[in-house]
Amino acid sequence: MSAELLTLDGLVHVFSYLEAPDLLRAARVNQAWNEAAGTTSLWRRLCLDHWTFCNISNLTPGMQTWKQYYLHRSKLEHEMASGRPSADYICRSMRGHKGKIVGMAYLSDNEHVFGGGKLRSVVCTASTDGTIRAWQVQEGTQIWSSPSQEVPFRKVITVPEYKLAISTDARGTIKVWHGESGEELAAFSTSSSSSSLVTYSVNNKPFLTASTAGGVIYTLEVPNLNQVSCITAFQNSSIDLLLCSPDEQWLVAGSTENADTSPKIFYTDCLINPADESPVSGSLPVNNCAVACWLPKAPARIAVMQQDRMSVQRIITVFDLAVKKSKYKMEVLAQQVASFTLPERTWTTPVMKGHGTETILLGCGSNLELYSIFGTQLEAFQHHNNTITSIWVDAFRVITSSFDLSLRVYTWKKVNKISSLTSRYYLLGGTHRWSRGFTDVACDNISIVGALETSPLDRQQDAEQERKVPINSNFLFLGRET
């Protein structure tokens, strides 16, 4: 049968086997092919195959199609992958904090309306200067700042879907801030010198769990911070490790300071629906935990790095978490999936992130290393000249920050069904005369922000000149304004 005799449905079926470049070429053949190649279902499939986090609610009725979404987003990702100065990105320096930035998170959702107008990123920061601030990244301007308080902040996290920022300070006071106005909505005191924070949703209702230096775990409603439960996880041991699983059913709490404690596992449903008896919990069979991370494409797969008590060797063990329910009780199961020993080296505090279900990224000193969960070293990169301070990982890219004043951007690719990285480019953050280097990095698919810590020389000069807004940290913006 010739192509001219195919019905519209027949053409659409044939075109369903094509990728975007071939569809665009087919659309130029004639009017019938153009109509078939523009079919919504074809471009919707391409979008959802390429971006598992693509949100159809961001399609503007009457203004945007799946085809436009695909083309605009692909164009932006190409620009972020190529990284040509002035052509693919512009830089913005956002100044205002008088102290060190200790927390940074996006307030804006990463599901942008590509091609539907100007793209807008909003990031929130916490500082030792006692302020929380929100910034418009594309314009490089401050949106709001909280009133300055004497107690320095320790951390800030965000709940973008509710436009909320949540902070904790050195006295353990938790506060909720309105993301658009900066208004303080609620406060709760844990009476602890420090705490870690995680948020999660159960039945579309948001909750916050906070851990303290005294080993206590609070679960609070968001945004009013009403206490739901309070349990003592460890006696006289600080909880500085607090992670919520990708399926939001599990919390893992632990201490990297106390070598004798094993990380504990809690079933979130028992924390938000407390009963008279103790919540369902268990322990991971590891001690001397240094760092842990989730494998994000698995419901509840966690990788834990520990130091062998008898040597300086570091071991990574991977567990799948599950719950076993019977008529009379529930039991937490931590099934070991894999375990391997890392090569011997002089260790600094490592940075560890997960990708997919079987890939682990390690920032070891100035090196970035990729391992399978079974111990095979997949790749190693030596692009930085100083310690890697943080790693951002998403489905499209990896970004590392370093004290060498650079960010390094990589993109993912599949080789024989195995994840690998392609190194793309550097983003530079100034000179060591004014800055110690990057301490953190984050990305929302259209921008990259990096926190810079200034050097003592810069702080001294700020004091000598008595500037109205002395600088202690900046940001970097990457992406095109469209």
N, C-alpha and C positions, 0 to 999 in steps of 0.2 A: 504494500500500500504506500503511495507517495505521500509526502508531507502535506500536500495541498488537500488531500481527502480526509485528513484527520479532523475530528470534531474538536471543539474547544476543550471538552473534558479529556479527550485523548492527548492533546498537546500538553495539558496540565500534568497528566500522568507521566508523560515522557520527561517533562521539565523537572519533575520532582527528584530526578536523579542528578540534576546539575547543581553546581556550586554557583555562588553569586557572580563571578566574572563571566561564566558561560551564559547565565540568565540574561545579563546585560547585553551580551553579544547577540543572543537569540532575539531580543526585543527589537533589534535594528533590521531584522529580515523583512518583515511586512506587518501590516496592521493586525492580522490575526495572531501572529506570534507575539507581537507587542502586548496585546491584550492578555494572552495566556501567561507570558513571562511576568506580568505585573500582578498576578493573582495573589490575593492576601495570604492564602494558606501556604504558598511556597516561601514567602518571605518571613512569615511567622515561624515556620519550621527552621529556617536558617538562623533566625534570631535566638530561638530557644535552644538550638543545638550548640550555638557558639557561646552564648551567655546564659548559663543556668540561673543566674540571678536577675535576668531580664524581667521587669515588672510591667504587665500589660496595662496597669492602671495609669501609667505615665504616658500613654498614647493620647494625644489631645484630639478629641472628636472633631472632624472636619478640617483639621490642620495638619495631621501627621498620619502616615501609614506605616505599616511594618517595614515596607521597603525603605522609606525615608529614615526610619529609626536605624535600620541596619547600615545604610550608607553613611549617615552622619556619625554613628558610633564607631564604625570601622575606620573612618577617616581620622577621628580623634585618636584612636588607639595606634594608628600608623604614625601619627605625629609624635605621640608619647614614646613610641618605640624608636623612632629615628632621632629625636632630640636635637634638631638643628636650632642653634641660637637664633632668636628673632623670628625665624620662620615657623618653628613648631612650639616654642614656649616663650613666655615673658617672665621676668623676675619681679617680685614685689618684696620689699623689706617692711615688716610690720613691727613697729617699735612702741614701747610703752611700759613694759614691766621693769621694776626697779630691782627685782630679785631673780633668782634662778627659776626657770620654768621646770616644774616637777610633774606636770601632767598635761596631756594634750589629746583631744579627741574631736572628731567631726560632729557638729550639731546637725548639719544638713544630711539628708538621706543620700545614699550613693546611687539611687535610681533616678537619674536625671532625664528630663524631657529633651532628648537629643534632636536638634533641628527645630525645636519649638520655641526658640527665643534665646535670650542670654542665659548661659549656664552660671549657676551661683553656688559657691561653696562657702560654708560657714564653719569655722573651727573654734573650739573653746579651749582655754588654757588656764592652768592654776600655777601660782607662783609663791615663792617664799616671801614675797613682798606683801602677802595678805590679801591679794585680790584674785578674783576670777574674771576673765575677760573673754569676749566673743569678737571674732574678726571676720570681715568679708574678704575672702582670699583674693578673688579676681581684682578687686579694687585696692587691696592692701590697706584697708581702713578698719579702725576699731568701731564696733557696733555698740557695745556697752561694757561697762566695768562695774563690778560690785564695789560697795564701800570698803575702804581699806580696814583690815582688822589687825590687831597686834599679833595674834597667833598665826604663824605661817601655815599655808596649806600644804598638804602632802600629796594629794591626788585629785583628779577629776575624771569622771566617766560621763557618758551621755546616753540618752535614750531618744534617738532621732525621731522615731515614729510618734513620740509624744512631745517633742520639742523641749526636752528637759536636760539639764546638766546637774550632776550630783557630785558633791565635793566632800572631802574629809580633811581635817586639819591636825596639827600636832597634839591637840588635846582630845582628839577622837570625836569631835563634833561633826555630825553629818548634816549637810544642808542641801536642799533642792532649790534650783534656780530655774526661772522661766527662760527658755532659750531665746526668745525673741525680744524680751524687755529687760532681762537681768533681775527681775523682781525675785526676792527670796520668798519661797512658797512654804517651806517647812524646815524645822531643825530637830535633831535628835542627838542626845549625848550618850556616848558609850562609856564615858569615864575612863578612857584608856589613852595612853600616849600616842597610839597610832592604830590604823586599821586598814584593811583591804576591802574592796568593794566589787560586787558583781551584780548584774541585773539579769532577769529572765522573765518570761511570761508563762502563765498557766491559765488555760482557757481564756486567752486574750486579756488577762489581767496582769499588770506588771508588778514585780516584787524586787526588793533589794535585799541582798544578804551581805552583812559586814562582819569581818573578823577583827579581833583585837589583840593587843600585845599581852593580854591576860589569858588568852586561850579561849575566849568566849565568842560564840557566833550568834548574831542577832539577825532575825528575818523581819523585814518591815514592808508595809504597804507603800506603794508609790502612787501619787506624789505626796500624800499626807504624812508619811513616815510613822504611821501607827504601828506599834510593836505587835507582831504576830506570834513570834516564839523567841526563846532565848535558851541556849544550851551551852554547857561547858564542854568543849571538845578536848582540851588539853589542860592539865593542871600546871600552872606556872610556866607555860611555854608559849611564846609569841607565835601567832599564825600569820606568816608573811606570804604564804602560798594559798591562793583561793581561786579555783577555776570552776566554771560551769560548762557542762558538756554541750556539744552541738545540738542534741535533741532536748536540752534543757530539763532533763530528768535527774541529773546527778550533779552534786557538788563535791569537789575534792579539796580538803583543807590540810595543810601541813606546815612544818617549820623547817627552814633551811639552816637555822641556827642551832637546833638541838639534834644532834646525831642519833639520839636514842629513840626518837619518835618516828612512827610510821604514819604516812599520810592517811587520813580517814576519809571514808566515802559516805555521803549522806544522800538519801532519796528525797528530792525536793518536795514531793507531795507531802511527806511527813513533816517538813519544816513549815509549810504554809497551812497545814491542817493538823496542828499539834494535838496529841492525845495525852492521856494520863501517864502512859508508859513512855520510855525513852524512844526517840525517833529511830526508824530503821537505818542502820549504819553498818559499816564494815571497815576493814583496813587493807591497804595495799601491802603486800609482803616485802617491803623494802625499807631500809634505814639509810640515814645519812643522805637524804635527798638534796640535790643541788638545784635542780630546775625540772619543770614538767610542762607538757603542752598536749593539746588534743590533736588528733588527726581529723581534720574538719569534715571530710566526706563520709566518715563513719559515724553512726549515732552516738557512740560513747567509747571511743578508743583513745587511750591515754598513753603517752610515752613519758617515762620517768628516768632521769639521770641520777645515779648515785655513785658515791665513791666507795670502793672496796675498803673495808676496815683494815685489811692486812697489807694493803699496798696503796700506791698512788693512782691506781688504774680507775678509770671511769667506765661504768656499765650503764647501758640504756636497755630498759625492759619495757615491753609494750603489753598492755592489758586491755581486754574488752570487758566492760561493765554490764551487768544484767541483774535482774531481780527474779528470784524464784519464789513464786507464791503457792502456798498450800492453804488448806481450809483454816488453819489456826495461826499461821505466821507467814512473814515475808523474810526472805534471806537474800543478802547482797552477795553477788558472785563477782569475783575479779579473776577472769581466766587469762592466764599468760599466753600471749600470741607469739612473742619472739623475745630474744635477749641477745645482746652482743657486747663485746668489750671494745672500747675505742683504743686507737693507737696511743702508746705512751708519749707524753709530752709534758712540758711545763704549763700547768693550767692556770688561766685566769678565770674569772667568773664567766661561764659561757652564756651565749644567747641561743635559745633553741625554739624552733617553730615547726609546725607540721604542715604538710600539703597532701591533698588527696586522702588516701587510706594507707599508703605504704611508704611515704617519703618524709624524711626528717632533714631539716636544715639546721646547721650549727654555725654560729659565729665564734670561732676559736682564735682569740687574739685578733690579728689582721686578716685571717683567712675565712672564707665562706666555703663550707663543705656540705655536700649532699650525700645522704645515706639512705639505703632501703632499710626497712625495719628489721631485716634479717642480717644486717651488718655489712652489706656490700657498699663500698664507697663508689658512688655514681659519678661525682665530679668534685673538683676542688678549684677554687679561684683565689688568686693572690693579687687583688687589685688595690687594696688599701695599704697605706704606709703606717697606719696606727690602728689601735683597737677598734673593732666593730662594736658599737654601742647599742644598736637595735636593728631589727629586721622586720620589714613589712612584707607580708605574703598575702596574695589574693589569687584568683583563678587565672589572671592574665600576666601578672608580673611579680617580681621580688625586688625590693629596694633595701639597700643597706646604708646605714649611717655610721660615721666614724669620727674619731678625734683628729683625723688628718684633714678635717674641714671639707669633706666631700660626701656626696651621696652617689651610690652606684646603682644603676637601673639595669635589670635583667628581665627577659621575657621567657615564658614557658613554651616548650614545644614537646611533642611526643616523638620518640625514636624507638621503633619496635615495641610500642605500647608502654614504654618506660619514660617517665617524666625527666626532662633535662632542661637546662637553662642556656640561653644565649645572652652573652654580655652585650649591652647596648651603648651606654655612655655614662660619663660623670656629670654631676652638677656640683659646682664649687661654691663654697660659702664664705670666701674672704681670705684673710691672712691671719697667721698666728699672733701677729702684733696686737690684734684686737679680740681674738676669739680663741678659746680652748678647742672648740670643735663642735660637731653635731652630737647631741645627746639623745635625740628621738626623731622618728620619721613616721609619717602616715600618708595615706592616699585614698581618694574617693572616686577614682576612675577618670576625673577631669582635672585634678590638681594634685600636687605633692607638696606637703608642708614639712619642714624640718626645723627643730628647735636648736638654736645655737646658744652655747654658754660663753659669755664674754670672759676675757682674761682679767686678772687682777690689775694690770696696767690700765685697762679701759675703765674699770670701776674707780681706780684712783683718780684718773683724769676727770671722770664724771663728777667726783666729789670736789676736786679742785676748782672746776668751772661752775659748780653749783647749778647744773642744768635743771630746768623745770621738770623735764622728763628724762632722767638718766636711763641709759639703756643697759640691760643685762642679758637680753635674749632677743633674737630676731627669728624670722621665718623666711622660707623660700617657697615661691609659688611656681609650679610648672603646669603648662596647659595653654591652649589657645582660647581667647575670648571670641565667642562666635555670635 
